Amino acid sequence: MAYCQQHKGLKVYAYCIMTSHVHLIISSNGVYKEDTIRDFKRYTSWCSNKLLTAEDTNYESRKEWMLWMIQRAGKKKTNINCFQFWQYGSHPMELFSDKVFYQKMDYIHLNPVVSGFVCQPEDWLYSSARNYAGLPSLIQLVDD
């Protein structure tokens, strides 16, 4: 996300990175959201593949399984030549009011709580709930 923030004009308002999916509330400077999402997926996919195929990646016990999964997914698609990290498609929606914005943000932040990973949203390291609680976080949010 930091790459797209620096190079693609991505503005992040809320996020939650779960074990199998990601929720984002984002906008971008003059770039179509589809292009921003495509670029985000392309870059994170490239980085993940680079990490998983690096010779010195012994710290990840699931490395071989993860490589097998993304390579198997890629072989099932005719338009992909080696691996598929992200599912095809995304579900962008316009947040047309403050009420809807905060409703979606609450939903995003409660994901790890509902999944049983943490008791409080701000306890999930991979969530902007930490930003809003004034705790150290992984991703810088928009200052708007």
C-alpha positions in Angstrom: 0.0 0.0 0.0 2.9 2.4 0.8 4.1 1.9 -2.8 0.7 2.9 -4.3 0.5 5.8 -1.8 3.8 7.1 -2.9 3.6 6.4 -6.6 0.0 6.1 -7.6 -1.8 8.7 -5.5 -3.6 6.2 -3.3 -5.3 7.6 -0.3 -6.1 5.1 2.5 -8.9 6.0 4.9 -9.4 2.5 6.5 -8.0 -1.0 6.0 -8.1 -4.4 7.4 -5.8 -7.2 6.2 -7.3 -10.5 7.0 -5.8 -14.0 6.5 -7.7 -14.5 3.2 -8.9 -11.1 2.1 -8.4 -7.4 2.4 -10.9 -4.6 3.1 -10.0 -1.0 2.0 -11.6 2.4 2.0 -9.5 4.3 -0.5 -9.5 7.0 -3.1 -7.0 8.2 -5.6 -5.9 11.4 -7.1 -7.5 11.7 -10.6 -7.0 7.9 -11.2 -9.8 5.5 -11.9 -10.4 3.3 -8.9 -10.2 0.2 -11.2 -6.7 1.3 -12.3 -5.6 1.9 -8.7 -6.9 -1.5 -7.6 -5.3 -3.2 -10.6 -1.9 -1.6 -9.8 -2.2 -2.4 -6.1 -2.9 -6.1 -6.9 -0.2 -6.3 -9.5 2.5 -4.8 -7.2 1.5 -6.8 -4.1 1.3 -10.0 -6.2 4.8 -9.3 -7.6 6.2 -8.6 -4.1 4.6 -11.7 -2.6 6.0 -13.9 -5.4 9.4 -12.4 -5.0 9.4 -13.0 -1.2 8.1 -16.6 -1.6 10.6 -17.6 -4.3 13.6 -16.0 -2.6 16.3 -18.5 -1.6 16.6 -17.2 1.9 12.9 -17.4 2.7 13.2 -19.9 5.5 11.2 -17.9 8.1 7.9 -18.8 6.5 6.9 -22.4 7.4 4.0 -22.4 4.9 6.2 -21.2 2.0 5.9 -24.4 -0.1 2.2 -24.7 0.4 1.6 -21.0 -0.4 3.7 -21.3 -3.6 1.8 -24.5 -4.6 -1.6 -22.7 -4.0 -0.8 -19.6 -6.1 0.8 -21.6 -8.9 -2.2 -24.0 -9.0 -4.6 -21.1 -9.2 -2.6 -19.6 -12.0 -2.6 -22.8 -14.0 -6.4 -22.8 -14.0 -6.6 -19.5 -15.8 -5.7 -19.1 -19.5 -4.8 -15.5 -19.2 -2.2 -16.0 -16.4 1.2 -17.5 -17.2 2.6 -18.6 -13.8 0.7 -17.8 -10.6 -2.4 -16.0 -9.2 -2.1 -14.4 -5.9 -5.4 -12.4 -5.9 -8.8 -13.6 -6.7 -10.2 -12.3 -10.0 -12.3 -9.2 -9.5 -13.0 -6.9 -6.6 -16.1 -5.3 -5.1 -15.7 -1.6 -5.1 -18.6 0.5 -4.0 -19.1 4.2 -3.7 -19.5 5.6 -0.2 -21.9 8.4 -0.8 -22.4 9.8 2.7 -20.6 10.1 6.0 -23.1 7.6 7.5 -22.3 4.9 4.9 -18.5 5.7 5.3 -18.6 5.1 9.0 -20.9 2.1 8.7 -18.4 0.4 6.3 -15.4 1.5 8.4 -17.0 -0.2 11.5 -17.7 -3.3 9.4 -14.0 -3.4 8.3 -12.6 -2.9 11.8 -14.9 -5.5 13.3 -13.8 -8.2 10.9 -11.0 -9.7 13.1 -13.3 -9.5 16.1 -16.2 -11.3 14.4 -13.7 -13.9 13.1 -12.5 -14.5 16.7 -8.9 -13.4 16.2 -9.0 -10.5 18.7 -11.4 -9.1 21.3 -11.0 -5.4 20.3 -10.6 -4.1 16.8 -7.5 -2.1 17.7 -5.8 -5.3 18.8 -5.5 -6.5 15.2 -2.1 -5.4 14.0 -3.2 -5.3 10.3 -6.0 -2.8 10.8 -6.5 0.9 10.7 -8.5 0.6 13.9 -5.1 1.0 15.5 -4.6 4.4 13.7 -8.0 5.6 14.9 -7.1 4.4 18.5 -3.8 6.3 18.4 -1.7 3.2 18.4 1.3 2.4 16.2 0.2 0.9 12.9 1.6 -0.5 9.7 0.0 1.9 7.2 -0.2 5.7 7.2 -3.7 7.0 6.6 -4.8 10.2 4.9 -4.6 13.3 7.0 -7.8 14.8 5.6 
